[in-house]
């Protein structure tokens, strides 16, 4: 009986978590303001006491406050993994990896969670070699950091150009500095573009339900094309009347129920 | 061995026998008389009550020597309070003594459905003269609730444990509902006027029986505590309770029946057979009570006193006592005891230097209030958590008391520079291998201890106006700088271009000076300035030495550069007027000077537009 109650609690938690993701920023600002640090430490306290349900509840309150934090998503992911919700755990780890991609603990836990469903991360694979190289080079930086490097290189380039305008002799002697800075800026701009396209333009998602049938059409009685498992990564193409059109990383598209997948 | 088993068997048998005896123990029921003394010829009423049931049949007790006992009927009672139902049935008997004396009634015993029931006993004293309490008239239990005179059958008492108290001191308040042989249901919680007192919250009521003025009452006792918020003399109450009283509805009667119904000993149970009950809502009111509220004395009041009144204990603890910089240490402050916990605030910490502080969490329970305060040491030089001081006023001893706890020693170590990763890279394969080929366990890495910097969702640098500004603004600045530098270079290398720029700037400056000279009315000085302005302007503009420019030179050069004839004529006129004023001592008036200044402006404006 207790097992069923726990299972029901986890399901409710997952629903609250989904709602928190979907909540707009304005509604988040309306939420009761509490001290985020206090909530975070309270969540940690519950986690240490192995009360994972309460731990996730405390962490989710922070999401309701409209907060984005890599360590927070990491801890929620751990909580969900302990509760057996691999799909939500992978979803949280992926959200965390957009904020703290350099974190080795996060990489290890994400790989561990994916190993539970026998899925290696195939998101990084891309047929364009330039895209693959750029992704690999910037894998430890988040979008904001890449943007920061790009803007720094750009400002330095403009500063050097201004010096050259002021004193053209410098341009003749140190022109290569401007060329180097220009290349650095171009590389960063390219990396930013690739990552922005991959994270913001293309909507990645994770299957959060046990076994999900992808159908040819957004109709219940439609033929099943293929089956997805909890934790599988997909690309969400569009959402329509309770259905999501998704594409698997092998390029196969299908329709699944909206609640079966959550956007990263 | 055989002996031991025999002893064990005997012990088990004794235990089983004792258990059986306990299970077969008699169940109790109560008997009660409405009066203990009466005169010969009067009647008394005997009630036999069973609680928790309404189906218990009437026991046969009619065979009592010296008393004529007749069964009247059952009276049931059901109380619904906050959703909790309690039931009882009272079988009523009419007792008429046949002789004078003292009679023992009970204890009665009988068996029902395998259970044995035994009662208490009661005594009845019968005298010759009339000494008994007057019986209730049947009219008192007929008619509507408003018409009923139920003053002795159901009423409310309000009492307080003390009539003088201090501000914020808890005053126990009791409201008792007395019911005598009436069916009462839907009893609401008591309410009363409480201006200048705290909000009232009643606990679950107690139910018991009490004999008052010779009558046996069912009592429902509600208890709560209030405290005065202002100094002064106040009236508390009256307390009010709303309930429904089940009253038997009178039926049309004939003379014979009336004789029967007029039986003064007929209780409500007797009507069960002849009348139906009706529900009448009632609001019972108690008397009010006087209360005096005194101020807490000012003398001897500690500085940190925050209004707590009562008798408390204070327990203070810190956990963990060994930690790293940036890790939280939780202070737990428990206040236990008797008193008003609404006014108990967190004990004061003497100093929190070296700690980062968060808002405390407060938990209030009955007779206890807990405060949890998280502190984060910012340096490893911190050696103890602060001392905590709690002061309160004890109304019993009329003295302030201060409890001083701590400081508690803690050991703070330097934090890690950057937490080293526990696992490098993604976890490989199903089992990890150790140094000597041992199988290592595989699980997730522990949660993060600290959150790091917080950020609002969607508030990212690359979507901010600053990011766009950093791209666009410096680019514009660079373009502007480039244009400025180009102009400066041209000025340096192109004297004609430089002369043109200087001509206009100088002319503009000198035109301002001419305006002042015009105001002064000094014609000679004015025209000398006009001459110099025109000469300098044309010199810079036409790239020829200013001093060599005369009326004829100017006319020749301007005509050669295809300047409008009207402008050339104006230039010529200006030179001539200047010569006349400077050398021929002509005195032009102010109007003429203004016209000439206007003409000079027109000439300079035209030549600037033409870009000659």
Interface residues (C-beta under 8 A of the other chain):
Chain A: X25 X28 X35 X36 X37 X38 X40 X41 X44 X47 X63 X66 X67 X68 X69 X70 X71 X72 X74 X75 X78 X79 X81 X82 X103 X104 X105 X107 X108 X109 X110 X111 X112 X113 X115 X143 X144 X147 X148 X151 X154 X155 X158 X161 X162 X165 X166 X192 X196
Chain B: X328 X358 X359 X361 X374 X421 X422 X423 X424 X425 X426 X427 X430 X442 X443 X444 X445 X446 X447 X448 X449 X450 X451 X452 X453 X454 X455 X456 X457 X458 X459 X460 X461 X462 X467 X470 X471 X474 X475 X477 X478 X481 X482 X485
